[in-house]
Amino acid sequence: MIQSTLSRLAESRAPLHLLQGATQLREHFTIELVDAGPDGLPRLGLTTKDTDGRRILIGVDPDTSYIRTLVMHELNGNVTSIGFADITANSDLPDTLFQCDMPSNVEVIEDLP
């Protein structure tokens, strides 16, 4: 297993910032309203402003403004679709939920800043 920061593993930090709510969309993306998705949700089309011009489609819940679907079109032709359901904002999750206990026979390579 290679342990690294998520942003160092990603080709672009913009999709990560989007999910983390850590950026102003217009800073990294050109934004347009596109046709509703198959689920009927209103969708935003985002195209990265950097040189790669990757495309992301976001389905937004009109009642809560939460992201419900995310479809990322990569330059190599891969498409990653993520759906979010049963969303609870600002819940108190225990730190133990995020612990990773690796078996003793797994080599951990740390590549952290």
C-alpha positions in Angstrom: 0.0 0.0 0.0 1.2 3.5 -0.8 0.1 6.1 1.7 0.0 9.6 0.2 -2.1 12.7 0.4 -5.1 12.5 -1.8 -4.3 15.7 -3.6 -0.9 14.3 -4.7 -2.5 11.2 -6.1 -4.9 13.2 -8.3 -4.1 14.6 -11.7 -5.9 17.8 -10.9 -6.9 19.2 -7.5 -10.0 20.9 -8.9 -12.4 17.8 -8.5 -11.1 17.3 -5.0 -11.7 20.9 -4.1 -15.1 20.7 -5.5 -16.1 17.7 -3.3 -14.5 19.3 -0.2 -16.2 22.6 -0.8 -12.8 24.2 -0.7 -12.9 26.4 -3.8 -15.0 28.9 -5.7 -16.1 27.0 -8.7 -15.4 29.9 -11.1 -11.8 29.8 -10.0 -11.1 26.4 -11.6 -14.0 25.8 -13.9 -16.0 27.2 -16.8 -19.7 26.6 -15.7 -22.8 26.0 -17.8 -26.3 24.7 -17.1 -26.8 21.5 -19.0 -29.8 19.2 -19.6 -31.2 17.3 -16.6 -29.6 13.9 -16.1 -31.4 10.5 -16.3 -32.3 10.9 -12.6 -34.1 14.2 -13.4 -31.7 16.3 -11.4 -30.7 19.7 -12.7 -27.0 19.5 -13.8 -24.1 21.8 -14.1 -21.4 21.2 -16.6 -17.9 22.1 -15.4 -14.9 22.3 -17.7 -11.5 22.8 -16.0 -9.8 26.0 -16.9 -6.3 24.5 -16.8 -4.8 23.1 -20.0 -6.4 19.6 -19.8 -10.0 20.8 -20.1 -11.5 17.8 -18.4 -15.3 17.8 -18.0 -17.4 17.1 -14.9 -21.2 16.9 -14.7 -22.8 17.6 -11.3 -26.4 16.6 -10.5 -27.7 19.0 -7.8 -30.6 18.4 -5.5 -32.9 21.4 -6.1 -34.3 21.3 -2.5 -31.0 21.1 -0.5 -28.4 22.2 -3.1 -26.3 19.1 -2.2 -24.3 17.3 -4.9 -26.2 14.1 -5.6 -24.3 12.8 -8.7 -20.8 13.5 -10.1 -19.6 12.3 -13.4 -16.0 12.9 -14.3 -14.8 12.5 -18.0 -11.1 11.9 -18.0 -8.7 12.7 -21.0 -8.0 9.0 -21.5 -11.7 8.3 -22.1 -12.5 6.9 -18.6 -15.7 8.0 -17.0 -16.1 7.9 -13.3 -19.7 8.2 -11.9 -20.4 8.7 -8.2 -23.8 8.9 -6.6 -24.5 10.3 -3.1 -27.6 9.2 -1.1 -28.9 9.5 2.4 -26.8 12.7 3.0 -26.5 14.0 6.5 -24.6 17.3 6.8 -22.4 18.2 9.8 -23.0 14.9 11.7 -20.6 14.0 14.5 -18.7 11.0 13.2 -16.2 9.2 15.5 -12.5 9.4 14.6 -12.4 5.6 14.8 -14.5 5.4 11.7 -11.5 6.7 9.7 -8.7 4.5 11.1 -7.0 2.1 8.7 -5.5 -1.0 10.5 -3.4 -2.8 7.9 -2.6 -6.5 8.3 1.0 -7.1 9.5 2.0 -8.6 6.1 1.2 -5.4 4.2 4.1 -3.1 3.4 3.2 0.6 3.9 5.2 3.1 1.8 4.6 6.7 3.1 4.8 9.5 0.6 3.5 12.3 2.8 4.8 15.9 2.8 
